[in-house]
Amino acid sequence: MKRIKFKKINHVRSGFYGFGSFFILKSGKRKKFFSRSFSSFIVAIFLIGGMTFNSSYALGSSFTFLQTDWSGGQTSNIANHASNQTGWNQYGAKDAAINMSNGGADLQLSLQTNTANIDYNTAENYSQQDATSGTDISGGTALLKAVSASGNDASTKLLLRMNGADGNTTFSDSSSSAKTVTNNGNTQVSTAQSKFGGASGYFNGSSYLSAPYSSDFDPTSGDFTIDFWMHPTSLSGGSQAWTGLVGTSTTTGDNNWCAYFYSSGKIGIGRAGINEILSTSNVITANSWQHIAYVKSGSTTTIYVNGTSVASASTAVWNFPALPLRMGSTNSVNFYGYLDSVRISKGVARWTSNFTPPSMDYGQLTYPTGTSIDADSSSYANTITKYGSASVQNTTTPVGNKTLSFNGTTSYLTIGNTAPVTLGTGNFTIETFFKTSDHSVSGGNSRRIISLGGNADISPQIYIQNTIDPNPGNLAFVGNSGGILTSGKIVSDGLWHHVAVVRNSGVTKLYIDGTQYGSNYSDPNNYISSNPVIGRMKVGTGNGFFNGSMAGMRISNIARYTSSFTPPAQAFISDANTNLLLKDSQSYYITTTNTSQINTSNFSSITGSAITQTTPDNTNIKYLVSFDNRSSWKYWNGSSWQTSILANIDTNGMTKAAFEAISESEWSVGGGFTAGTLDIASSLGSTDSTVTPVLDNIQFSYLGNYPSSQVLISSVYNTQTVGSNLSKIQWTESLPANTDIQFQIRTSSDGSSWGPWCGPDNSTIGTCDSSAYFTDPNGGETIDDIQKDKSDDQYFQYKVILSSADGQNTPTLSDVSVSYVNISSSSVSTQAVSNITPASAQANGNIADTGNDNPARQIEYGTVSGVYTNSCSAGIG
C-alpha cells in the first residue's frame, strides 16, 4: 500500500481537499509573533487503495527583534522571545565613547574627554618676562628665584637659628662647622616670640645651651664677633644684679670672659673679677627685641645695641680657657627670655662703625618682592630717584598693598627722562591716589603732589591749598601763574582720594574721586617739563613738600576721563598711552613658549582646568591665557573675555579660583578659545621676602575629536526555540562624511557558549568570516549558514561598530532589527485513510502550534511512494 507523506510547515490549519491521486499536505509560511495554537483538519483524498499518514516535518514563522531605544543601560538580563520583541531598551556592553543621544533613542560617538598639561619642570621651555628674571623653574616647579642672605660664610663658626616645632628641645648649628649643641636644663624652641623663622630659643632662667671647646671660639688670636637678637622677659638675674648672655665663665672670679647686662639696663663684657667694658647708659629693655653685637677689631672691643655703639675700649677682656662655650648663662647666672640668630664669627670684625641691624636671618633664602612702586612700569622705564626719606611702605591702599611715603620736609622723587612727561599742547591725564592730613605751609608754599617742570617752566602742578590760601585743605591745579582750578573740596582729611587732572581738546578739568570739581579751564598752555618732581614744589622755587602717602601715579598722553567716572578699583595699568606709571609691586612672570604651549588643533572645547599651586600668606599667582600663539593675552572677568598685556597681569590677571571657575561654555564665548594653540602667562608675587608661591602644574580637560571606532554589544536574545533560524539584519542610520556603521552577529545554543562573530555569508559551508561586517542597512546581505542551520542558534547577539575616519563627525544609529524563523517541534498527527473509493479517500489529522495563523497551503501528490513533485493549491483556511 502506498503511504501519504505530509510535509508540515509551521501553523498548518485544518481543511478538506480532494485530488485524483496520492497527496501530501503542505502549509505556507506566515509571519506571526510569539503565539501558539492547536487545530485539527480533515482531508479528503480521491484515490484507490488503503492509505495512512506517515511522519511529518514543518517550516516556521518569521519573527523580528526590533530595538529602537538603548536608554535602559547596561545589563546582564536576557531579552526573551515571549515578551521583548519590540520594547527592549538595554544592552550587554559598550565602549565608553558610545553616546546615548536623543533620550537614548539614538547611538552616536561621543567626543573624547582628554587632558593636557603644562608642567613647569623644564626651564628651557618657558620664557621669563620680567626684567630681572626673578623666577626659577630648575627644580620641577615655578617659583621665585631664591637669593641666600649673607652672613653664614667661612668666618661663621656657630649659627643657631633657633627654629623648629614649638616645645622642641633640640638645637642645631647651621654653620659649616656643624658644632654639637647641648641643651642644659630645659631650653625650648618657642613660637611665642620670633625675630626670624617663626620661632626662637626660650631660656627659663635655669637653662642654657653649650658647645664644646674649640679653637673656633678663640677670641684672642685675631678679630672676633659675637652677635645675636635677644628679647629678655626680665632684666633681673635672680640673686645677682646682672644676667649672663654668652661666655666661657662658669663661676664668679674664675677670670674667664663673659658677656652680660645689668638689671639697670647697662650692657657689658669682661673677665669675671678682672676687667670690664660697660655702657654708660641703660640701653637694654625688657620685652622687646634688640640686636646685640660684641666686636673685637684689633685690640679694640665695641659693644653695639641695635647697630649703635654703646661702649668701646681696648681693655683686655678676652681669654681662651679650655672650656665649653655657654649661651644663655655665664658665671652660673642664667638668662630669662628669648634668643634668636646667635652667631660666632672668627677672624672678622663684622662691624667697625654704626650699622643697620640685619633684617633677615644669616644665610636665609630670600625671594624678590617685585618691582617697587618707586620704579616706572611704563614702556619708557623712566629713572625714578628718591630724595630725603621718601620710602616705600607696606600699607593697604584702595588699589594695592604698597605706598610711597613722604615726610613733608625732605622727601620727594625726581623723574629722569623728561620727554615722556613733557605734555606740550595735547591731551593728557595726570592721576594718583593720595592720603594726607597736612595742609600747613611748607617753606612759604602749599604742599605739592606733583610739579612737572622747573622754576622757569610752564608746567602742571597739583597741590593742597595751605592755611594762608583762600581755601585751606582744598585740592587745586595750576597750569601757569594765571590758570588755576580750585576744587572747593577739602582733601586733607586723612582719607584716600583719587585725583585726576585731564585736558581734552584744550579744556582742562579737575576730578576728585571721579567727580568734577571747579570750572572748566581753557588751557592752551604748552607744558614744558625740564625738572619734573613728585612730592614737592618745583625745584629751586621753595619747599612745598607733600606730607602723606601716594598709592602710585600715572601720566597718560590721552584724556582718560571726560565726564564723571568711578575711580579705578585696581592698580593703574600700562598701555600704549602711558608715559609714566608708578604702581603697586609688579610680580615676576613667565610664559609658555612654542615648545611648552598646548596644541589645541584637535580640541572641540575646553571643559575645565585644575591648577596645582601653593600660595603662602603674602604671596599670589595670577594668570593670563593666549589663543593666538602669544600675540594677545586674555582674562575672563566673570562675564566676557577681556584683553590685557603682560605688564598688567597683576591687575588684570586671573586668580586660581577665577581660572578654574571658567565653564565649558564660557571658554568658548566670543573672544575666547579657538582651536590652534594655548599659552599661559603666570605671575608669581610675594610681599614677604621669606616665602614664595609655587606653581606646579596646570591641567586642562577638553573634548577632542570623535574616536576612530567604538563598539556596542546587544543584550542576549533568547528566541526560545532550539530550531531558530536567523534570516536578516536591518537598521536605520545617518552617515555624515567619513563615518560608518557595521554589524556582526553571533549565536549560541545555551546563551553562554558562543560561536564566532560573523559578517555576511562567506559561501563556505560550516565556517564564517569574522573579519567581515554587515554594511547594508536594508538587510540585503545573507546571514551566514552556521547561524541558520536550525541546530544551535536559539540565542543571538548583535555587535555594532560606529566609526569616524577623521574624528570630525559621528554616525547615528536609530534602530536595529533582526529577523528570524522559529522551526517548531510541532507534529502532524494523522489517522489511517478511510472511505477509500475508486474516486476518493478521506484522511483525518491534527497539527499543533499553528500560531492562530491562516496560511495558504499546497498538497503535493504522486502515484508512487517517495518524493512528490506534483502539487496543487489547497486554498486558505
Secondary structure, 3 states (H helix, E strand, C coil): CCCEEEECCCCCCCCCCCCCCCCEEEECCCCCCCCCCEEEEEEEECCCCCCEEEEEECCCEEEEEEECCCCCEECCCEEECCCCCCCCCEEEEECCCEEEEHHHCEEEECCCEEEEEEECCCHHHEEECCCCCCEECCCCCEEECCEECCCCCCCEEEEECCCCCCCCCCCCCCCCCCCCCEEECCCEEECCCCCCCCCEEEEECCCEEEECCCHHHCCCCCCEEEEEEEEECCCCECCECEEEEEECCCCCCCCCEEEEEECCCCEEEEECCCEEEECCCCCCCCCCCEEEEEEEECCEEEEEECCEEEEEECCCCCCCCCCCEEECEECCEECEEEEEEEEEEECCCCCCCCCCCCCCCCCCEECCCCECCCCCCCCCCCCEEEECCCEEEEEEECCEEEEEEEECCCCEEEECCCHHHCCECCCEEEEEEEEECCCCCECCECEEEEEECCCCCCCCEEEECCCCCCCCCEEEEEEECCEEEEEEEECCCCCCEEEEEEEECCEEEEEECCEEEEEEEECCCCECCCCEEECCCCCCCCCCCCEEEEEEEEEECCCCCCCCCCCCCCCCCCCCCEEEEECCCECEEEEECCCCCEECCCCCEEEEEEEEEECCCCEEEEEEEECCCCCCEEEECCCCEEEECHHHHHHHCECHHHHHCCCHHHHCCCCCCCCCEEEEEEEEEECCCCCCCEEEEEEEEEECCCCCEEEEEECEEECCCCCEEEEEEEEEEECCCCEEEEEEEEEECCCCCECCCECECCCCCCCCCCCCCECCCCCCCCECHHHCCCCCCCEEEEEEEEEECCCCCCCEEEEEEEEEEECCCCCEEECECECCCCCCEEEEEEEECCCCCCCEEEEEECCCCCCCCEEEEEEEC
